Amino acid sequence: MFFERFPMPEARTGQLSDTNSLHVYNVELLSNHPACEGHFEGNPILPGVVTLEYVRIAFRQFSPKRKIRSFSRAKFTHNLKPGEKLIIHFLAEKNSMVEFQCFDSEDHQIAIGSLKAE
């Protein structure tokens, strides 16, 4: 498994008080992140599945007693390159569905979606 060979760094947390987000997590990507090597030779990007893994790790910190049952939807809207910052916002929750958005440090939306948790 990829994540067993290349452990994911823990997300560093920091709640932002000036947003409507429930919680905000910042992840510093390594400039030589191994997952980026396989995507587009000469133009490495973070694969969407790795972005979702960071969302999962951040959710585990946000709500440690709950588990993600599924990602109900995920749309990737912008590429994230090695060495950039991934900022994960958990938004409103309704009926065990949690909305999330991911941005880079320049406020480009990277991904948007929702997950089902129990």
N, C-alpha and C positions, 0 to 999 in steps of 0.2 A: 504494500500500500504506500502511496506517495507520502501521506501525512505521518506514517511511521518512520520513513527514512528521513524526512525533512520536517521536524516538529514545527508547528506553528508557534510564533512568539505570542505570549499572552497580550491581550489588548489592554492598553493603559486607559483607565477610566477618568473621566472628568465631566461632571454634569455642568452644562451651560445654563445659567439662570435666565439669560435673555432670549431664550427660544421657547417654543411651545412643545419641545420634545420632552418625553418622559426621561430619557437618558441619552447621553452622547458619549461615544467611545472614539478614541484616536488610536490609530495603528500606524506605526512607522514601518514602511516596507523596506527591507534590506535592498541595497543597490544591486546585490547579486542574488536576489531571491531566486531559488532554483526552479520554481514553478513558471517563471517568466521565460526561461530559456526555450521552451518548446513552442512558444507562440511567435510566429512570424520572424524568421531569421533576419537579423539586422534591425528589427523594430519590436523588441520584446514588450509584452503587456501582461498584466495579471489576468489569468483565466477567470471566467465568471464563477466556476465551481469553487475556486479559492476565495473569491470575494464572499460567496455564501458561507464558506467555512469560517471566515472571520466574523460574519454576522452571527453564526451559531455560537462561536466562542464568546462574543460580546454578550449575547443573550443569556448564556450560562452565568455570566457575572452579574447581569442585570436581574436575573430571576433564577437563582441557583437551585431551587426546589422543583422547577418546572422543566419539561422537556419539549423540544420542538418535534411535533408529529409530522409536519410537512411544510414545505414552502408552497403556498397556494398560488403565488405568481411571483415572477422575478423578471424584470426588464433591465437590460444593460444598455445604458445610453451614452457612455463615454469610456474611452480606454484609460486605464491606470498603468503607469510605467513604474519599473523598479526604482526604489529610492523615494517615491512620492508618499504622501500621507493619505490614508484612508480614514474618513470620518463617518461614523455610523450613527444615525439618529433613529431611536425607537420612538414612534409617535403614538397616537391614540390606540387604545385597545378596546375591542368590542366583541363579545361572544367568543372569547379565546383566540381571536384573530388580532395579531399585532402588526401594524404597519411599520415599515422601515424605509429609510432613504440613506444612500451612501454618496459622499462627496469627496472631491480631492481638496487640497489646501487652497486652491484658487476658486473654490465654490462651484466647480463644474459637477453636475449630478452624474454619478457613476452608475448607480443602480437604484431601482425603486421596486418595492414588492411588499408582500405580506406573508406571514407565517402563522401556522396554527400551533398553539401550545396548550399543554395540559399540566 
